[in-house]
Amino acid sequence: MLTGVAGFIGRTMASQMLRHGNTIAGIDTCSPENSGLQGVGEYRQLPLPSQNFGEFLAEFQPNFLVHCAGRSSVPLSMTDPSGDFEQGPQVTLSILDQVMRNSPKTKLLFCSSAAVYGEPTELPISEATPIRPISPYGFHKRISEMLCEQYFTCFGVQSATMRIFSAYGPGLRRQVVYEICQQSLNHYISLQGTGEETRDFIHVQDIARAALKIIERADFECEVFNVASGRETSIRELALLASKLVEPCPKIDFRSQRLPGMPQRWVADISRLKSLGFEPTIEIGHGIKSVVDWCRLESPN
């Protein structure tokens, strides 16, 4: 079962799980005809939190529940922290409680974020790196992780956590990769920051593959896994990769304005995830090309 199954990460996970022979039940807020899902055995249009979710769990008794639902925007959390809290920890608490009461054998895979690390004190970032969030989004993801720990320690609800770094891929119409690829088609890339900021970008297909490895091989005793490529890429390098795919080559301009809540450098230590047999498969250059190609198809021109 997946919450947020019609979202960017959720629908990719559902697609890969279906290819591996799994039966999928899904929850999201859009209507069935607008979900764009194929092969999902049971779909419920259900805003969370909802007591009806407990009935859904009791009916299906899933082996695994992947919790992808919720906001995923640092800037939005800065302007609407209360809304981010409502869609973050409040939903996670409700899900954990309903698993405990209605389907206690279900194992929960929680989609958290590298935002919990904030401005890291060391690189690469391991799961043991101190937790120091610098945005409401990061704080709320950490609170949700702690709720998973609470329900495992106190009530035996089994869970594992994916700390996803900078996700990207076709279908995501926001965040820096989309912004760069979309602007490149207009032959002018204008971005905040200096361009020297770095991130660890991971393609959505690799995120879904990582989830499958965790489901197959983790103990679900509150383990935490960094989900990333293990490669540090600057925003300037990202813009150059996109610009080389477009003729004439776009001009690139950085406005040297730092966004609040955004760290300067990120790169992950993914040795724990690799111990489960995971290796990233989509190199950043190929991934950027996939997004530029998708943006071309989306463009009215």
C-alpha positions in Angstrom: 0.0 0.0 0.0 1.2 3.5 -0.8 0.0 6.9 0.4 0.6 9.7 -2.1 0.5 7.1 -4.8 -0.4 9.6 -7.5 2.5 11.9 -6.6 5.9 12.2 -8.2 7.6 9.6 -6.1 4.6 7.5 -5.3 3.5 6.7 -8.8 7.1 5.7 -9.8 7.3 3.4 -6.8 3.9 1.9 -7.7 5.0 1.3 -11.3 8.3 -0.5 -10.2 6.5 -2.5 -7.6 3.9 -3.7 -10.1 6.7 -4.7 -12.5 8.1 -6.9 -9.6 4.8 -8.7 -9.2 3.4 -6.8 -6.2 -0.3 -6.1 -5.7 -0.8 -2.4 -5.0 -3.5 -0.5 -3.1 -3.1 3.3 -3.1 -4.3 6.5 -1.5 -4.2 10.1 -2.8 -6.4 13.2 -3.0 -7.1 13.4 -6.7 -10.1 11.6 -8.3 -9.5 8.2 -9.8 -9.9 9.5 -13.4 -7.3 12.1 -12.8 -4.8 9.9 -10.9 -3.0 8.7 -14.1 -2.4 5.3 -12.4 -2.5 2.0 -14.2 -2.4 -1.5 -12.6 -3.2 -0.3 -9.0 -5.6 -2.9 -7.7 -7.5 -0.6 -5.3 -7.4 3.2 -5.3 -9.1 5.5 -2.7 -9.5 9.2 -3.0 -8.8 10.0 0.6 -7.3 13.2 2.1 -5.2 12.5 5.2 -5.5 12.4 8.1 -8.7 10.4 8.0 -10.3 7.8 10.2 -11.4 6.1 6.9 -7.8 5.2 6.4 -8.0 2.8 9.4 -10.9 1.0 7.7 -8.8 0.7 4.5 -5.9 -0.8 6.5 -8.2 -3.2 8.3 -9.7 -4.4 5.0 -6.4 -4.9 3.1 -3.9 -5.8 5.9 -0.9 -4.9 3.7 2.5 -6.4 4.3 4.1 -3.0 3.7 2.9 0.6 3.7 5.0 3.2 1.9 4.2 6.6 3.2 4.9 9.1 0.4 2.1 11.6 1.1 2.7 15.2 2.2 4.4 18.4 1.2 8.0 18.4 0.0 8.9 22.1 -0.3 11.3 24.0 1.9 10.2 27.4 0.6 6.6 26.6 1.2 7.3 25.5 4.8 9.0 28.8 5.4 5.9 30.7 4.4 3.3 28.3 5.8 4.9 26.3 8.7 1.6 25.4 10.3 0.3 23.9 7.0 3.5 22.0 6.6 3.1 20.6 10.1 -0.5 19.5 9.5 0.6 17.7 6.3 3.7 16.2 7.9 3.8 15.1 11.5 0.1 15.2 12.1 -0.5 12.8 9.1 2.4 10.5 10.1 1.1 10.3 13.7 -2.4 9.4 12.4 -1.0 6.7 10.1 1.2 5.1 12.8 -1.7 5.0 15.2 -4.0 3.5 12.6 -1.4 0.8 11.7 -1.1 -0.1 15.4 -4.8 -0.4 15.8 -5.9 -1.9 12.5 -3.0 -3.7 10.9 -0.2 -4.2 13.4 1.8 -6.6 11.2 2.2 -4.0 8.5 5.7 -2.6 8.1 5.9 1.1 7.4 8.5 2.6 5.0 8.6 6.4 5.7 9.8 8.8 3.1 11.8 11.4 5.0 14.3 14.0 3.7 17.9 15.0 3.9 16.5 18.3 5.1 16.8 16.9 8.6 20.6 17.3 8.4 20.3 21.1 7.7 23.8 22.6 7.2 25.9 19.5 7.8 29.0 19.6 10.0 30.8 17.0 7.9 30.8 15.6 4.4 29.8 13.1 3.1 26.7 13.0 5.3 26.1 9.6 7.0 23.1 8.5 8.9 25.1 9.3 12.1 25.7 12.9 11.0 24.2 15.3 13.7 20.6 16.2 13.0 20.3 20.0 12.7 17.5 21.1 10.5 17.3 24.8 9.4 13.8 24.8 7.9 10.3 23.9 9.2 10.2 21.2 6.6 13.4 19.6 8.0 12.1 19.9 11.6 8.8 18.3 10.6 10.4 15.4 8.9 12.6 14.8 12.0 9.5 14.9 14.2 7.9 12.3 11.9 11.0 10.1 12.2 10.8 10.4 16.0 7.1 9.4 15.9 8.2 6.2 14.0 10.8 5.5 16.7 8.1 6.1 19.4 5.6 3.7 17.9 8.3 1.0 17.4 9.7 1.3 20.9 6.4 1.6 22.7 4.0 -0.4 20.5 6.1 -2.6 18.2 5.1 -0.9 14.9 7.9 -1.9 12.5 9.3 0.8 10.3 12.3 2.0 8.3 13.1 5.5 7.0 14.4 6.8 3.7 16.2 10.1 4.0 15.8 11.2 0.4 18.3 13.7 -0.9 17.6 15.9 -4.0 15.0 14.0 -6.0 14.4 14.8 -9.7 13.1 13.3 -12.9 10.4 13.7 -15.6 7.1 14.6 -14.1 8.3 16.9 -11.3 7.3 20.5 -12.1 9.2 22.3 -9.4 12.6 22.5 -7.7 16.0 23.4 -9.2 16.4 20.6 -11.9 13.0 21.4 -13.4 13.7 25.1 -13.2 17.0 24.8 -15.0 15.7 22.4 -17.7 12.6 24.5 -18.4 14.5 27.8 -18.6 17.2 26.2 -20.9 14.5 25.8 -23.5 14.0 29.6 -23.4 17.8 30.0 -23.9 18.3 31.9 -20.6 18.9 30.3 -17.2 18.5 32.7 -14.3 18.9 31.3 -10.8 19.3 32.4 -7.2 22.5 31.7 -5.4 26.1 31.7 -6.6 26.1 28.4 -8.5 28.6 26.9 -6.1 25.9 25.4 -3.9 26.0 21.6 -4.2 23.4 18.8 -3.9 23.3 15.1 -4.2 20.8 14.5 -7.0 19.0 11.1 -7.3 16.7 10.2 -10.1 13.2 9.1 -9.1 13.7 5.7 -10.7 16.6 5.1 -8.4 14.6 6.2 -5.4 12.0 3.6 -6.3 14.7 0.9 -6.7 16.1 1.9 -3.3 12.6 1.5 -1.7 12.4 -2.0 -3.2 15.8 -3.0 -1.8 14.8 -1.7 1.7 11.4 -3.6 1.5 13.2 -6.8 0.5 16.2 -6.7 2.8 15.8 -4.3 5.8 14.8 -5.5 9.3 12.3 -2.7 9.8 13.6 -2.0 13.3 13.7 1.8 12.8 16.7 1.7 10.5 17.5 4.9 8.6 18.9 4.9 5.1 20.3 7.8 3.1 18.8 7.6 -0.4 21.1 9.4 -2.8 23.6 8.9 -5.6 26.7 9.6 -3.4 27.9 12.2 -5.9 28.2 16.0 -5.2 27.0 18.2 -8.0 27.1 22.0 -8.1 24.1 24.0 -9.3 26.5 25.6 -11.9 27.5 22.2 -13.2 23.8 21.2 -13.4 23.0 24.3 -15.5 26.0 23.6 -17.8 24.8 20.1 -18.4 21.3 21.3 -19.3 22.7 24.1 -21.5 24.7 21.7 -23.6 21.5 19.9 -24.7 20.0 23.1 -26.2 20.9 25.1 -29.3 21.8 27.9 -29.2 23.5 27.5 -25.8 21.6 29.4 -23.1 23.1 32.2 -21.1 23.5 31.3 -17.4 23.1 34.0 -14.7 23.3 33.6 -10.9 21.8 36.3 -8.7 23.9 35.6 -5.6 20.9 35.5 -3.3 20.8 32.7 -0.8 17.4 31.3 0.0 16.5 30.9 3.7 16.4 27.3 4.9 18.8 26.1 2.2 22.2 24.5 3.0 25.3 25.2 1.0 26.6 21.7 0.4 25.2 18.2 0.4 26.6 14.9 -0.5 25.6 11.6 1.0 27.4 8.5 2.3 25.2 5.7 0.9 27.2 2.8 2.2 24.4 1.6 4.4 22.0 1.5 1.4 24.7 -0.2 -0.7 25.0 -3.0 1.9 21.4 -4.0 0.9 22.6 -4.4 -2.7 21.6 -1.0 -4.0 23.7 0.9 -6.7 22.5 4.1 -8.4 21.9 3.4 -12.1 21.1 6.8 -13.6 24.1 9.1 -14.0 23.3 12.9 -13.6 24.0 13.7 -17.3 21.6 11.1 -18.5 19.1 12.1 -15.9 19.2 15.8 -16.9 18.7 14.8 -20.5 15.6 12.8 -19.6 14.2 16.0 -17.9 15.1 18.3 -20.8 13.5 15.8 -23.3 10.3 15.7 -21.1 10.2 19.5 -20.9 10.4 19.7 -24.7 7.4 17.4 -24.9 5.5 19.6 -22.4 6.4 22.9 -24.1 3.7 24.4 -26.3 6.5 25.6 -28.7 
